[in-house]
Amino acid sequence: MNKQGQALSVLIVSTLAFTVCFMVWMMFAVIGIPIRKTLGLNATEFGLLTAMPVLSGSLVRVPLGIWTDRYGGRIVMAVLLAVTVPAIWLMAYATEYWQFLVIGLVLGLAGGSFSVGTPYVARWFSKQRQGFAMGVFGAGNSGAAVNKFVAPAIVVAFGWTMVPKVYAAIMLGTLILFWFFSHSDPAHQVSKQTKFVDQLKALKDPRVLKYCQYYSIVFGGYVALSLWMVQYYVGEYGLDIRAAALLAACFSLPGGVLRAIGGWLSDKYGAHSVTWWVMWVSWICLFLLSYPQTDFTILTANGPKTFHVGLNVYAFTGLMFLLGIAWAFGKASTFKYISDDYPHNIGTISGIVGLAGGLGGFVLPIMFGALMDLTGIRSSAFMLMYGVVWVSLIWMYWTEVRRTEVIGPRSQAFAR
């Protein structure tokens, strides 16, 4: 097989592996609901339960990115897939809250697959096509939506304990396919003389911190809301678990699948232009989503009149769909920044930025639960995200926009 054929094969099986890993990583978004009912968890405890896999999947991203640079993506990805299979299977036999937390930490390692696949895939393609290639691979985020289609059907038909057993079998099959259809190229590895400390020196670069902030929104927010939305629909609109999961997929699916288009747009118009518009669309959507269901009375000439203001389920789902599209583009554009600025250190930098995004996905569900317990307002989750987007918009304006024309004949879009 020639290099082009190997590159295509690597892209396909890596995307498949990442999709299955993400499906496993988001498993608690669905099975967490019957577990919550069985164990009698409050919103904060439920947030911690859903966030545990995200924590471990985030913490391993930096070492996995470094190991991928040094040893190659094929072997690192295969070992990662193999380690998660027993943990997924054991989930079906857990009965105590602490057991779910511990097993969640282990199966959460699947979330680290992103930091393996990103540099592994990128190095098989030219710089002009890296944004698109990483976008296609990143479309594996759609595993969050696949989970929302598959898991509820299994829960209704066989009970929640069947979900981990089915997912363990799927992960094992994915491992076999990946090993037989992936390839390795020693030229893609960093010199063995390179030390971890040398690779981590990039942390001193303020641009890396800025990309971490961007990714904590477009990926961390995506993960957090993917975990939170099913129970949000159940609580806010009184839907059953199947209808709630289907509507929640309207956010998760475009948030994963359309990442490839975001990569293509970033290749064509530049990472900055795409990210800037992503932040503004996010800001508008989150502002509207933040408004709680409100009844208020006005004294008129004809007596008091009561009005209701709030998003119905259709308007809410439409805004979530738009937000999912924006974040899909933003996830791709953030990594286009990295491939442009750090072409020889993609694994390490993507690991660091991925860690920040993953930690956002860990912290946010816990904060969502705490705010819900504190205020009783479900839309407080969106209020929090709205504030986080403000930080990114201000940071981006002072470091990039003041030096870049976004609209007009000298903008990046017109210069290409």
C-alpha positions, 0 to 999 in steps of 0.5 A: 500500500502506498503512502496515500493509501496508508494515510487514508486507512490510518484516518478511517480506523483512527476516527472509528476508534475515537468514535467508540472511545467517545461513546464509552466516555459519555456513557454516564450521560444515559446510564447515569439517570437510572443509576442516579435514581437507584442510588438517590443522588442529588444534582451535585453527586450526579455531576461528579458521577458523570465527570469522573471519566472526564477527569481521568481522560483529561489528566492522561492527555499530556503524557499520551500526547508525549508518548505518541510523539516518541513511540508512535500513535499505533502502539499507544492507541492499541494499548489504550483501547485494550486497557479500557475493555475490562473496566467497561465490562466491570461497570455492569457489576458495580452496586455502590457509589464509590465503585461507580466513581473508581471504575469511571476513572479507569474507563475514562482513559478512553477520553485520552484517545484524542491526544493520541489520534490527533498527532498520529493522523496529522503527521500522515498529511501535508500541512495544507490538509492537516486541518481537514484531516484533524477535523475528520478525526475529531468528528469522532466526537459524534460518539456522544450522539451515537451513545444517545441513540444506542444506550437508551434503546438498550436500557429500555429493552434490557436494563442499564447493566447491559450497556457496559457489556455491549460497549465492552464488546464493541471496544474489543472489536474496534481494537482488532480492526484498528490493529489490522488496518493502522500503520506506523512510520518511524519518521513521525516519531520525535528523537528518542534523545528529546526529554519530556521536560524539553517538550513541555517548555511550550507551556511558557508560551502565552499562546498555549494558555490562550488556546487552552481557554478556547478549547475549554469552551468548545470542547469542555463545554461540549462534553459537559453539556453532552453529559448534562442535556439528557437529564436537563430535558427530563427535568425541564420538559418532563420527557422520557429518557428516549425522547430526551436522548434523541433531542440531546443528540441534536446538540451532540451530533452536529458538535461532532460530525461537522468538525471536519467542515470546521477543519476545512474552513480553518484551512481556507480562511484561517484559524483566527477568523473561524474561532472569532465568529464561533465565539460570537455565535456561542455568546448569542446562543448562551445568552438566550439559553440562560433565560429561565422560565419566568412568569411576571404580572403587569398592572394595566389599565384593564387590570393585572395581566400575567405573561410567561417568558421562556424557551419551549422545547423546540426553540431550546433544541434549535439553539442547542443545535446551532451551538453544537455547530459553532463548537464543532467548528471551534474545536477544529479551528483551535487545533488548526492554530496548533498545527500552524504554530507548533508543527514539530510538537503537535502531540505535546501541545495538543495534549496540553490543550486537550487536558484543558478542554477535558478539565473543563468537561470535568469541572463544568458538570460538577458546577452545573450540579452545584448551581442547580442545588444552590439556586434551583434554576436549571438554566444556571448552567448556561449562565455559567457558560455565558460568562466563560465565553465572555472571558475568551472574547475579551482575551481574543480581542486584545491579543488577536482582533486588535491586530487583525482585520476580520471584516473587509478587503484586508481580512484573512478571508479575502487575503486567501 
